Amino acid sequence: MTNYPTSFISYSWEDDEHKKWVKSLASRLRHDGVDVKLDQWEVIPGDQLPLFMEKSIREIDYVLIICTPKYKRKSDNREGGVGYEGDIITGEVFQKQNHRKFIPILRKEEWEKSAPSWLSGKYHIDLRNDSDFENNYQDLITTILNIREAAPPLGQYKSPQIASTFTKKEEIINEQEIKIKGILIDEVGEPLNDGTPGSALYKVPFELTKRPDSLWADLFKHTWDRPPSWSNMHRPGIGYVSGNKIVLNGTTIEEVKSVHRETLKLVVETVNKTYLEIMQKEKLRKEREEQDRKQHRDNIRNIANDIEF
């Protein structure tokens, strides 16, 4: 019997068009082998909605969170079913630390306007535009089905010359490093300037040389909040990774030039170093495990050959 991965879709009931889109996404996922639980199919008059939501979130493999401005408002203000689901999700993440179970999907507006505060900094799937839908949907479905492209098998590099060994190591390090290419000028936000505190600030996005994984993104957010060194003008809590971008949400271009530029360079350098150390430790751990397994099998084979019946 095939064990299909299960998922639950958390979304806000906004209008018929939005509910139709959610239902269409659920149908597509079921067609591709994901057992989706959707209230439009599962709940009938007389059912207890809180019980359905709690049972679905706690028992399934993945929760897909459809992020829109209305979803953000309801979740942050703990309104209705969306607010109740937010309480359950944040509680489970806190208790079990199973962050990858919850996958944010951006459907409307910018990420900052649509993501609840408890999703800040999480890697999300962007399904806003038809032109990018198929590529980004593949990112979603391969994640749920656990068929994402794996790293190639580890080999053993042997060099006859010491100098070339150092060159190879340097190439590997440079391949893994992520760098800032520059400011995405057309995506820089605009200040509200309505007289309220912070209304003169806006977001400034920076393009990266490649899209980081969730570990790198988490390391960046943590390091930005607590950089190795900083000035009195540093703003913790405004930096996060979104796709192939770093975003500082709550600053100005003048601050970037005079304050944040050097901190950004230092933080990215620190994150690259920490990330590489973690990857190297993980590689050594896997190599030790493989060596232990091989020794165990060799030992079994040697002893078994001496046993006669």
MOKAWO-V609197 format. One record per residue. N is the residue number from 1. RES is the residue in one letter. SS is DSSP state (H for helix, E for strand, C for the rest). PHI is phi as a letter, one per 20 degrees, with the letter a starting at -180 (none if undefined). OMEGA is omega in whole degrees, 0 to 359 (NA if undefined). Layout:
BEGIN
N & RES & SS & PHI & OMEGA
N & RES & SS & PHI & OMEGA
END
This chain:
BEGIN
1 & M & C & none & 181
2 & T & C & f & 176
3 & N & C & e & 180
4 & Y & C & e & 174
5 & P & E & f & 182
6 & T & E & d & 178
7 & S & E & b & 177
8 & F & E & c & 181
9 & I & E & d & 176
10 & S & E & d & 182
11 & Y & C & b & 178
12 & S & C & d & 177
13 & W & C & e & 186
14 & E & C & e & 179
15 & D & C & b & 183
16 & D & H & f & 180
17 & E & H & f & 180
18 & H & H & f & 179
19 & K & H & f & 178
20 & K & H & f & 179
21 & W & H & f & 179
22 & V & H & f & 179
23 & K & H & f & 178
24 & S & H & f & 177
25 & L & H & f & 179
26 & A & H & f & 179
27 & S & H & f & 179
28 & R & H & f & 180
29 & L & H & f & 178
30 & R & H & f & 178
31 & H & H & f & 182
32 & D & C & e & 172
33 & G & C & o & 178
34 & V & E & d & 180
35 & D & E & e & 185
36 & V & E & e & 173
37 & K & E & d & 182
38 & L & C & c & 183
39 & D & H & g & 180
40 & Q & H & f & 178
41 & W & H & d & 192
42 & E & H & e & 189
43 & V & C & e & 176
44 & I & C & c & 180
45 & P & C & g & 181
46 & G & C & o & 178
47 & D & C & f & 176
48 & Q & C & e & 183
49 & L & H & f & 179
50 & P & H & g & 179
51 & L & H & f & 179
52 & F & H & f & 182
53 & M & H & f & 183
54 & E & H & f & 180
55 & K & H & f & 181
56 & S & H & f & 183
57 & I & H & f & 185
58 & R & H & f & 190
59 & E & H & d & 184
60 & I & C & e & 183
61 & D & C & e & 183
62 & Y & E & c & 171
63 & V & E & d & 178
64 & L & E & e & 186
65 & I & E & d & 182
66 & I & E & e & 188
67 & C & E & e & 174
68 & T & C & c & 177
69 & P & H & g & 180
70 & K & H & f & 177
71 & Y & H & f & 179
72 & K & H & g & 182
73 & R & H & f & 181
74 & K & H & f & 182
75 & S & H & f & 181
76 & D & H & f & 180
77 & N & C & e & 180
78 & R & C & l & 180
79 & E & C & d & 171
80 & G & H & l & 182
81 & G & H & f & 179
82 & V & H & f & 178
83 & G & H & f & 179
84 & Y & H & f & 178
85 & E & H & f & 178
86 & G & H & f & 178
87 & D & H & f & 180
88 & I & H & f & 183
89 & I & H & f & 181
90 & T & H & f & 177
91 & G & H & f & 181
92 & E & H & f & 178
93 & V & H & f & 181
94 & F & H & f & 184
95 & Q & H & f & 188
96 & K & H & d & 180
97 & Q & C & l & 182
98 & N & C & e & 185
99 & H & H & f & 187
100 & R & H & f & 177
101 & K & H & f & 187
102 & F & E & d & 186
103 & I & E & d & 177
104 & P & E & f & 176
105 & I & E & c & 180
106 & L & E & e & 182
107 & R & C & d & 184
108 & K & C & c & 174
109 & E & C & l & 178
110 & E & C & e & 182
111 & W & H & g & 184
112 & E & H & f & 181
113 & K & H & e & 188
114 & S & H & d & 184
115 & A & C & e & 173
116 & P & C & g & 184
117 & S & H & g & 183
118 & W & H & f & 175
119 & L & H & d & 183
120 & S & C & g & 178
121 & G & C & n & 180
122 & K & C & e & 175
123 & Y & C & f & 185
124 & H & E & c & 176
125 & I & E & e & 182
126 & D & E & e & 179
127 & L & C & d & 181
128 & R & C & f & 190
129 & N & C & d & 178
130 & D & H & f & 184
131 & S & H & f & 181
132 & D & H & d & 189
133 & F & H & g & 187
134 & E & H & f & 180
135 & N & H & f & 182
136 & N & H & f & 175
137 & Y & H & f & 178
138 & Q & H & f & 175
139 & D & H & f & 180
140 & L & H & f & 187
141 & I & H & f & 178
142 & T & H & f & 175
143 & T & H & f & 182
144 & I & H & f & 182
145 & L & C & e & 179
146 & N & C & l & 178
147 & I & C & c & 177
148 & R & C & f & 180
149 & E & C & f & 180
150 & A & C & e & 176
151 & A & C & f & 178
152 & P & C & f & 181
153 & P & C & f & 181
154 & L & C & f & 174
155 & G & C & d & 179
156 & Q & C & c & 183
157 & Y & C & e & 178
158 & K & C & c & 181
159 & S & C & c & 178
160 & P & C & f & 183
161 & Q & C & c & 180
162 & I & H & f & 184
163 & A & H & g & 182
164 & S & H & f & 176
165 & T & H & f & 179
166 & F & H & f & 178
167 & T & H & f & 180
168 & K & H & f & 179
169 & K & H & f & 180
170 & E & H & f & 179
171 & E & H & f & 180
172 & I & H & f & 180
173 & I & H & f & 182
174 & N & H & f & 178
175 & E & H & f & 185
176 & Q & H & e & 182
177 & E & C & f & 175
178 & I & C & d & 181
179 & K & C & c & 177
180 & I & E & e & 179
181 & K & E & e & 181
182 & G & E & q & 180
183 & I & E & e & 175
184 & L & C & e & 190
185 & I & H & g & 184
186 & D & H & f & 181
187 & E & H & d & 176
188 & V & C & f & 183
189 & G & C & f & 179
190 & E & C & c & 179
191 & P & C & f & 176
192 & L & C & f & 180
193 & N & C & l & 179
194 & D & C & d & 178
195 & G & C & n & 179
196 & T & C & e & 180
197 & P & C & g & 178
198 & G & C & n & 184
199 & S & C & f & 177
200 & A & C & e & 182
201 & L & C & e & 180
202 & Y & E & b & 182
203 & K & E & e & 175
204 & V & E & c & 180
205 & P & E & e & 180
206 & F & E & c & 179
207 & E & E & f & 178
208 & L & E & d & 181
209 & T & C & f & 174
210 & K & C & b & 183
211 & R & C & f & 181
212 & P & C & f & 172
213 & D & C & e & 186
214 & S & H & f & 179
215 & L & H & f & 179
216 & W & H & f & 180
217 & A & H & f & 178
218 & D & H & f & 179
219 & L & H & f & 180
220 & F & H & f & 182
221 & K & H & g & 180
222 & H & H & f & 183
223 & T & H & f & 177
224 & W & H & f & 180
225 & D & H & f & 181
226 & R & C & c & 183
227 & P & C & f & 179
228 & P & C & g & 175
229 & S & C & b & 182
230 & W & C & b & 178
231 & S & C & d & 178
232 & N & C & f & 180
233 & M & C & e & 182
234 & H & C & f & 181
235 & R & C & d & 175
236 & P & C & f & 177
237 & G & C & n & 182
238 & I & C & d & 186
239 & G & E & d & 176
240 & Y & E & b & 179
241 & V & E & d & 176
242 & S & E & c & 183
243 & G & C & m & 179
244 & N & C & d & 183
245 & K & E & c & 162
246 & I & E & e & 180
247 & V & E & c & 168
248 & L & E & d & 186
249 & N & E & d & 180
250 & G & E & p & 182
251 & T & E & b & 175
252 & T & C & c & 179
253 & I & H & f & 178
254 & E & H & f & 177
255 & E & H & f & 178
256 & V & H & g & 182
257 & K & H & f & 188
258 & S & H & e & 188
259 & V & H & c & 194
260 & H & H & f & 184
261 & R & H & g & 182
262 & E & H & f & 179
263 & T & H & f & 178
264 & L & H & g & 180
265 & K & H & f & 180
266 & L & H & f & 181
267 & V & H & f & 180
268 & V & H & f & 178
269 & E & H & f & 180
270 & T & H & f & 180
271 & V & H & f & 178
272 & N & H & g & 181
273 & K & H & f & 180
274 & T & H & f & 180
275 & Y & H & f & 180
276 & L & H & f & 178
277 & E & H & f & 179
278 & I & H & f & 180
279 & M & H & f & 179
280 & Q & H & f & 177
281 & K & H & f & 179
282 & E & H & f & 178
283 & K & H & f & 179
284 & L & H & f & 180
285 & R & H & f & 180
286 & K & H & f & 178
287 & E & H & f & 178
288 & R & H & f & 178
289 & E & H & f & 179
290 & E & H & f & 178
291 & Q & H & f & 178
292 & D & H & f & 179
293 & R & H & f & 180
294 & K & H & f & 179
295 & Q & H & f & 179
296 & H & H & f & 181
297 & R & H & f & 178
298 & D & H & f & 179
299 & N & H & f & 178
300 & I & H & f & 183
301 & R & H & f & 181
302 & N & H & f & 181
303 & I & H & f & 181
304 & A & H & f & 180
305 & N & H & f & 179
306 & D & C & e & 181
307 & I & C & e & 180
308 & E & C & d & 179
309 & F & C & c & NA
END
